[in-house]
Amino acid sequence: MEAREVITIEPLFAELLYGCRSEKDRSKILSYWKVLPRLDFSHGSIIEAAEFANTNNFHNLGIGLIDSVLIKATLENKCLIWTLDKKILTNTDKQFLYKS
C-alpha cells in the first residue's frame, strides 16, 4: 500500500464497513478508503457483474456478489487481485492473482 500499488473499489470497502464491530476498525477502514486510489463504477456495472457471476457459475462456487464485482473489475482494468479469500484463490486463474 505504501508503494501505491493497491487500487480498490467502493463495494469492497462498503462490505468491510458493514462488518465493522468497533469504532477503531471503522476508523481504520475509512482512513484507507480516503487515501487509496480507486476504480470508478459506471451506471449498471454491478448488474453487469451479477451477469458475469451467473455466466461463470460463481454462485455454485460460493463466490458472492461483491467478490464477483471485484473479479470483474480486475479483469476489465488489467489489475491483479490481492486477497486471502480461499474461494477466490481456488476459483480464479492464477495469472489474475497478486503473488506477494
C-alpha positions in Angstrom: 0.0 0.0 0.0 2.8 2.4 0.8 4.1 1.9 -2.8 0.7 3.0 -4.1 0.3 -0.3 -6.0 -3.1 -1.0 -4.5 -6.3 0.1 -6.2 -9.7 -0.5 -4.6 -13.4 -0.5 -5.4 -16.2 1.1 -3.4 -18.3 -2.1 -3.0 -15.4 -3.8 -1.3 -15.0 -1.1 1.3 -18.7 -1.0 1.8 -18.6 -4.7 2.7 -15.7 -4.1 5.0 -17.5 -1.2 6.8 -20.7 -3.3 7.0 -18.8 -5.9 9.0 -17.2 -3.4 11.4 -17.9 -4.1 15.1 -15.8 -1.3 16.6 -15.1 2.3 16.1 -11.4 1.5 15.9 -12.0 -0.8 12.9 -14.3 1.6 11.3 -11.8 4.4 11.5 -9.0 2.3 10.2 -11.0 1.2 7.1 -12.2 4.7 6.4 -8.6 6.0 6.7 -7.6 3.6 4.0 -10.6 4.5 1.8 -9.6 8.1 1.9 -6.1 7.6 0.6 -6.2 4.6 -1.7 -6.8 5.1 -5.5 -10.0 3.5 -6.7 -11.7 2.4 -9.8 -14.8 4.3 -10.8 -18.0 2.4 -11.4 -20.3 3.3 -14.2 -24.1 3.0 -14.1 -25.1 -0.6 -14.4 -21.7 -2.1 -13.5 -22.9 -4.1 -10.6 -25.7 -5.5 -12.7 -23.1 -6.5 -15.3 -21.0 -8.1 -12.5 -24.1 -10.2 -11.5 -24.5 -11.3 -15.1 -20.8 -12.1 -15.2 -21.1 -14.1 -12.0 -24.1 -16.1 -13.3 -22.3 -16.8 -16.6 -19.2 -18.1 -14.6 -21.3 -20.2 -12.1 -19.9 -18.1 -9.2 -23.0 -18.8 -7.1 -22.4 -22.5 -7.1 -18.7 -21.9 -6.3 -19.6 -19.9 -3.2 -18.4 -16.6 -4.7 -20.7 -13.7 -3.7 -21.8 -10.6 -5.5 -19.1 -8.2 -4.0 -16.3 -10.7 -4.9 -17.8 -11.0 -8.4 -17.7 -7.3 -8.7 -14.0 -7.4 -7.6 -13.1 -10.1 -10.1 -14.9 -8.4 -13.0 -13.3 -5.1 -12.2 -9.9 -6.7 -12.0 -10.2 -8.4 -15.4 -11.6 -5.3 -17.1 -8.9 -3.0 -15.7 -6.0 -5.5 -16.2 -5.2 -5.5 -12.5 -4.3 -8.3 -10.1 -6.4 -9.4 -7.1 -4.7 -9.2 -3.7 -6.7 -11.4 -1.4 -6.7 -14.2 1.2 -10.2 -15.3 0.3 -10.0 -19.0 -0.3 -12.9 -19.2 -2.8 -11.3 -16.5 -5.0 -7.9 -18.1 -4.7 -9.2 -21.5 -5.6 -11.5 -20.4 -8.5 -9.6 -17.7 -10.2 -6.9 -18.2 -12.8 -3.5 -17.7 -11.1 -2.5 -15.1 -13.7 -5.0 -12.7 -12.2 -3.8 -13.1 -8.6 -1.2 -10.9 -7.0 1.7 -13.0 -5.7 3.2 -11.5 -2.5 
